[in-house]
């Protein structure tokens, strides 16, 4: 019963309120947002974008809470360079054939050569990559230890297992391969009450994980070089995220996909708020 997007939007709004209450310096970016009164429609469906950032220690470079009535609920959070907390991607799109597609990901903040993993689950070693192989495996290990823990992995795998008739989307464009985290969930499923409830709960839990990490100061970078290199990495990474998303929005929203993709991706020239230039 009811419209799934209304359910997802309400759940996402609750997650956003919780995040805003926990991060006092999260500021609403009026010039980059549009509420219902702006009268913006995508494919004839009313659309809203609540964009914010937080220059302080929690350091959110861009947070976009996007809703397209009848079509999509999406929460994207990019962190600033003061921490190594994973970016959050949480999106559900309604398809024309009474299915819906969910993407849920905790995106790593350091390059782990994830796209090089072979079918057996192995990564290329120093024989292929030289000394960089140790850097990449160290980055993967750190992500697994701090964020992609067995608990988080089991939350994601049990979510997928409990969805009725879900099919894993194995196709990825080249930019997705560069930006997807190792635990990325991409599934398409029939629209059922059970699936809607499971997806809403999973997206709420994912936002809770992100908020917990964002509020822990153990993830702060040391001042100086680590912050600078994180900024450089994030800037390129966010451009890749935009390029990864664009084909999906072109498919889902046609001519208006590009504008929505740009708006949701936020200001791309500065991965960094709170650093001064």
Secondary structure, DSSP 4 states (H G I P E B T S, - for coil): ---HHHHHHHHHHHHHHHHHHH-TT-EE-GGG-B-GGG--EETTEEEEEEEEEE-STT-EEEEEEEEETTTEEEEEEEE-TTB-PPEEEEEEEE-TTSEEEEEEEEE-SS---GGG--TTS----HHHHTTHHHHHHHHHHHHHHHTS-HHHHHHHHHHHHHSTT-EE-----HHHHHH--TT-EEEEEE--HHHHHHHHHHHHHHHHHHHHHHH-GGGBPPTTHHHHHHHHHHHHHHHHHHHHHHHHHHHHHGGGHHHHHHHHH--SS-S-SSS--
